[in-house]
């Protein structure tokens, strides 16, 4: 991890210098998370956006404390191309705080990805107290010739696809970067970019304060790639992304109803004592993290197709590579998985998935119990092998 030297200020033509003293965030002069939020919202050029993902530049401030179903986002920006940047300001104090803020910003992204453009416009108007098409008006201040219809369409598409830039900005965040990046990789479900920005402050006595943001970690954009799952008789069941998002056919229940339906499954325990519990994902499914970067299990329910199931998946490049290695033990793995888990994807490559018709179950509880049993068997069969691959 890089360290940084002192900053010197030249005082006069004779070459005299003043050395700046590092001023920690959160401990002096009220420079806390709210102070940092307002500083960044009022000075978007402070954020080194080009170093994280230039496609989100330039940043146009939208609002602070944007209300979402997952809580308020500290600061929100938009680009004239309609891409949102969500910023969470945090002062790191312990590893638990780091895990919580990463989970929080991911929840923000999932919540916003369910919005229409009208939802965004309404929420920003509420946060700013302004009327009208506030996102467009803000972007047009930076780009006067911006076309409103094109901007609205581009923003709506970015919302739908989850094309966000997620930034965590704060002080003292250079420790534990590897574990944090792994946590992001294992839990990402949308097509976003992510960056960690350390904000360093240097005090020049009574002469003023220097603010120096630095990118200390970033991820590559996580692409959403669609595959077609098929039943054992070759009939198409539904489309999913290799990142685990389930495209549910037909009229989908509300997100709050979905979350309530899946909530009991997020509390299940596995035979494997190291296995984390499932986490809910919008679009009617849950995910089970695996001990290999970019790989997980997904359990889903499709109301339109009347199907539920469990399948092995992951980021495109990682999933194909790992699947090739797993298939070297395919017969043994299938013997440990539920009957009928011998699945072939649309590419023809053998995969691992288990399906059932919703009509086969007498109640929702019975369906959830079946999904829990399937997940447990998949974890028992695949987790030890994936853990060995990751070492």
N, C-alpha and C positions, 0 to 999 in steps of 0.2 A: 504494500500500500504506500503511495507516494506521501512524502512530507513536504512542507512548504516553508521557505525561509521568511525572514522578516521583510517588511515593506519599508523603504526609505523615502523620505520626502526631502527634495533639495530645497534649501532655505534661501540661498542667495548665490550670486555669481562667483563667490569665493569658494564654493564647493561644500559648504556646511550642510549637513543632513540631520534630519530628525527621524528617529526610529519609531515606527508605529508599534503599539502594544496590542496584542490580540485581545479582543473584548468578547467574552463568551455570551451567546444568546441566552436569554431567560434569567439572568442573574443580576443585571445592572440596568438602571435607568428605564425600567419597564419594557425592555426589549424582549417581549415574550412572543408567543405564537400569533396573537392578534396583531401585534406590531409588525411582525414579518408578513402576515397576510396583507395588511394594508399597504405595506411598502411595495410588495410585488404587484399588487393590483393596480397601484398608481404608477408603477414604473416597469411595464412589461419587458422593456429592453434589458432589464437585469437578468432575466432568465435566458441561459445560453441554449436557446431552442435549436439553433443550427447544429449543435453538437449532439443533440439527442435524435431529432427527426425533422429535417428541414421542410418536409411536406406540410407541417403544421404552422409554418411561419408565413407572414408576420403575425404576432399575437395582438389581438384586439380585446381589451378588457370588456367583459360582459357584466359581471356582478361578483359580489362576495356573498357568502352564506346562501348559496342556491339550494333551495329545499328539494330533497329527493325522498323516495320511499325508504332509503337506507340512512337518511340523516342529511345534514347540510354540508355541502362542499365548500371548503374555505374560499377558493377563488376559481373563477371560470373565465376562460378566454376562448375566442373563436378566430378563425382565419377567414379572409375573403373567399377562400375556396370551400368554406362551410365545415371545417374540421374543428372539433372541440378539444381544448386542453383543460383537464381538471387538475387542480393543484391542492394538495393537502400539506399544511404547514405543521411541522412537528419537531419538538425538542427531544432527542433520544436520551432516555435515562436508563433503560434496561432492555434486555432481549425481548421480554414479553411485550413491552410497548412497541417494539419494532414489528413483531408479528401482528399485533392488533391493528396498527395503522396500515399495513399492507392489506390485511383482510378488509379493512374499512374502505380503502380506495377502490378495491376490486368490487365491493358491493355497490359503490357509487356508479361504477361503470356499468354493471349489470342493470341497475335501476334505470339509468339514463337510456340504455339501449332499447328499453321497452317504450320509449316516448316517440310520439309523432312530432313534426315540426311545431304544430299548434301547442302541444304540451310544453315544449321548450320555450316558445314565445310567451306563454302564459306564466310559466315559473319565473322567467327572467323579469317580466313586467312586475310581478309581485315582489321580487327581491330588490328591484331598483325604484319602484314607485312610479315608473314611467308607463305611458300608454303607447299603443301601436306596435309595429313590428320592430321591437327593440334590437334583436340580434342583427337584422339587416341594416337598420339605421346606424348601429355601431360600426359594422363592417364598412358601410359606405363612407363614413368619415375618413377612413384610411384609403379607400379606393372609390373615388367619386363616380366613376363610370360603371359601377357594379350593377348588373342586371338583377332585379329582385326575383323574378321567376326562376332564373338559373341558380341563384344563391339558395333559395328555399328548397329546390329540388336536390341540390348537392348536399345541403345540410341534412335533409330527410334521409338521404341514402347513407350518409355517414352514421347517422343515429341507428338506422336499421342494421347496418353491418358492424356496429360497434367499433368504428374507426376513431378511436380516441387516443390522445396522448395523456398518460397518467404521470404526474410528477409529484414526488414527495420532496419537499424542501425544508431544510432545517439545519440545526447545528449538531455536531458530534455524531455524524452518521457514517463515518468512514470505517467503523469497526463492524465485523460480521457481514460484510457485503456479499461474500460467496453464499452463505446460507440464505440471505434475503433474496438473491437472484434465483436460487433454486426454488424458493417458496413461490415466487411469482410464476416461474415456468410451470410448476406442478398445478397451479390453481387457475391459470388463465383460461378463459373460455371465449374471449372475443378477439377481434382483429385489432388489438391496440399496440401502441408503443409505450414503453415505460422508462422512466429515468429517476435517478436519485441525485439531488442537487444539494451539496453542502454550501451553506451561506456563511462565509467567514467575515467577521467584522474586525477592523483595525482602528484603534483610537489614536489620533495624533494630538494628545493632550487637549488643549482648548481650541485647537485649530479645526477640529471636525472629525468625521467618521468616514472610513472607507468601507464599502460593501463589496465583497468579491465572491460571487457565486461560482461554483465549480461543479461540473458533472463528474461524479465519482463512480457511477454505474449506469448502464442502460441495457435494454434488451433489444434484440431484433424484433421487427414487427411480426406478430403471431398470425399467420395467414389462416383463413377459414377455407377448408377444402371439402367439397361435398363428395360423398360416396353413397352408393345405393345398397341397402341391406336387403337380403332376399330370404324368403322362407325356404324350408327344405325341399319344397316342390318347385322351386324356381320362381315363384310369384313374388313381385315386389311388395315389400311391407311399407317402407317409408325411407325418406332421405335423412341423413345425419351428416354433420361435419366431422372430419377426422379430429377436430379439436373438441368434439363431444357435444356440440349443440344439437338438439333434436328439433327438426322441423316438423311440428305436429300438424297433421292434416285436419281439415274440418274446423268447426268453431271451437276455439280454445277457451278454457275457463280463465277467469281473471287470475292475475299473478298471486293475489292474496289467497284465493281458493287453492291454487296449485301448491303454494308453500305450505298451507295447512294440511293438504293431502299427503305431502312428502315428509312432513315434520317427524312422524314416528320413525321413519327409516333413518333419519339423521341421528337417532339416539341408539341404534342397534350396536351391539358389540360383536366382535368376530372371534373365531377360535384363535387366530393369530394375535397374541397380546400386543404386538407392535403396530397393528393396523389401525390407522385413524378411522374415525366414523365417517360416513358419507356426508357430503355437503350439498345443499340444495342449489340448483341452477335454474334460472328462468327457461322457459320453453318446456316445462313439465318433465324434468329429470333430475337425478342426483349423480354426483361423481365420487369415485373412490380413488384417492391418490395412491400411486404405486411407487416403490422405492427405485425408480429409474426416471431420469429427467424426461419430461414430455410424454409420459405414458400414464394411462389411468383406465379405470373401468367406469362404464356408464350404465345406469339403470333408467329406463324411460317408460312413459305411458303415452300412447297416441290415441286420443279420443276419436279422431276422425277415422282412423283405420281400424280401431277396436283391437289394438295390439299393445302388449307390454313386453319388456325383455331386458336382458343384460348383455353387454358386449365389451370386448377388449378394443381399445382405441388409443389415439394419441396424436401428437403433431406429425404431419405427413412424413417427413424424412425419418424421424425416430421410429415411428410405428412400423414402417416397412422394414427397416433394418432389424428391429427387435423381433418382428414376426418371422423373419427368415430364420433367426436363431432359435426361436421357440419351436418352429416347425421341424427342427432337427429331432425333437423329442415328441412329435405330434401324437403318435399312438399312445404314449404314456400319459400325456397331458389330457387327451380325450377320455382316457379311462378314469381320470380323477375329476373331470368336469361333469355337470349334469348330462343326462342322456339327451342326444340330439344337438349338442353344442358344436357339431362339425359343420361349420358355416363357410360359405364362399361368398366373397364380396363381389361387387359389379366388375371389378378388375379381373376376377377369376382366381385371385390369390386366396388360398385358404385362410380363414380367420376363426375366431372363437366367439360364438354368440348363442344365446338361448332365448327362445320366444314362446309366448303363450297368447291366446285370445282372451280378451277381457270377459267375454261371455262364458269362459270356462270357470269363472269364480263367482261364488254366491254372494260375496260382499267385498267391500274395499279392504277390510282387514285381511281377508283371505288372500287377496291379490298382493298386498304388502308383505304378508308372511312368505309367499312364494318368492317374491323378489329378494327378500332378505336371505332366504335359503340359497338362492342362486348366487347372490353376491358372495356369500360365505364360501361356497365351493370354488368360485372363481379365485377368490383371494388365497384359499388354501393351495390351489394348484399352481397359480401364476406368481404370487408374491415371492416365494423363496427363489424361484428361478430368476426373476427380475432383479432381486437384491444381489444375487451372485453376479449377474451381468454388470451391475453398476459398480462393483468393486474391482 
